Amino acid sequence: MIREFKENDLNSIMKLWLHTNILAHDFIDIGYWKSNYDKVKQMMPEATIFVYEEDNLIKGFVGLSENYIAGIFVETTYQSQGVGKTLLDYIKERNTELLLQVYEKNSRAVTFYLREEFTVHNKQIDGNTNEAELVMNWNAD
């Protein structure tokens, strides 16, 4: 079931945010994610967040700032089981255009977004990590 974020979800989704970022971005120093943890935790309640939950267990979430996808995060044991696609389909139903940035080396995520009809608009360097990232978008048309 997908539902809106509740304040008492914050610790669970932050744990998921940190864990999945570290695993998906092994090309970025772990210290980067840990040093941004508190800043991201403060910003989370300002975003639009949808949580995928089953049996009172958060299996994933998506964070949006208007039509910009800040990230889709799925608990490791539930990846490749449709949780990320379900979250993405949910926000596609509510938007006519979606934008995101994804690290080029995160090939699993790049493949996922390309399969889900996102197109690459630009390639740039993330000034915080000096890693190449792809700017991608999706249109409902």
N, C-alpha and C positions, 0 to 999 in steps of 0.2 A: 504494500500500500504506500502511496505517495501522499505526503502531508506537508503542511507548512512547518517551518522551524519553530520550536518553542525554546524559551530561554533556558530551560533545564536540559536541553540537548547540547549546550555549548561545550561542555567538557568532553563528551563522547565524540562530537564531530571534530574537535581540535585534535584529539588523540588520533583519529582517523586521518585528518589532514597531514599531521606530522609523519605518521608511519608510511602512508602511501607516497608522499613526496620523496621521502628518503629512498624508498624502494624503486620508484619509477625514475628517479634522477640520480642514479649512482655515479654519474659524471660530474655532479656538483657536490662540493664539500658539505658534509652533514651539518657543520657549524652554521652554514647559511640558513638552513631551515630552522634550526634551533634559535638562532639570533632573531629571526623574524616572527617567532611563535607569539610573543606577547602583542606585537603590533597587529598581527592577523586576528588574534583573539578579540581585540578591541574593535576591529572593523567588522567582524562577522555579523553582529546584530544589525548593522546598517545595511547589509546586503539582503537581497531576496534569496532565501534558501528553501529548497525543497528537500525533504528527507525521505529516503526509501526505507521503510520499516516493516519487518515481519516478526511476529511473536515477541513483540516488545524489544526487538534487537535492530539497531540501526545498521543497515548493510551498505548504505551509501548516501551521498547527498550531492546536490549541485548548487553552486553559488552564482548568482547573477547580480550585475549592476546594470540596470535597465536591460539592454539586449546584449550585453557583453558577458560571456561565460567566463567567470573567474576560475572555474574548475569543476570537473566531475570527479568525485572521489568514491571508490568502491573498496570495501574491505577485501583484503587479499583473497580470503577463502571463498568469496562470492564473485570474483572477477570471472569473465567469460561465461557468465550464467544469465546474461540479459539485464542485469541491474542498471548498468551504465546506459544501455540503449533505451530502457524504459524511462529513465530520468530524462534523457535527451528528447525522446518522443514527447514526453509531458511538456517540456518547455517549447518544443517546436509548435505544439498545438496552440500555444499562447503568444507566439511571436511570429512576425512575418519575415524577420531577418535576425540572425544571430552572428556574433563576432567572437573571436577568441585568438589567443596566442598560445602556441605550444612549442616546446623545445624540439628542434629538429632531431636530436638524438633520442628522443622519446618515441621511437619508431612504432611502438604498440599504440600509443595515442594518435599519432599521425595517421596510421593505417585505419584506425577506428573512425576518425573524423572524415577521412576521404571516402570510406565506405558509406558513411552517413550523409553523403552529398555536400560536404563542405569543399570549398575550393581555396587554393592558396592564392592570396592577394599580393603578398610581399614576404621578403625574407629580411630579417634585421638581426642585430646583435643586442642582446639584453645587457644593458649597461651595468647591472648588478652582478651578473655572473660571467659576462663575456662569452656567453654561449649563443649560438645561432638559434633563432626562433622563427617560426612561420606564423604569419598573420593570415588567418583563415576566416571565411564567412560562408553563411548558408542563407538562401532566400527561399521563401515558400513557393515562388512561381514555378 
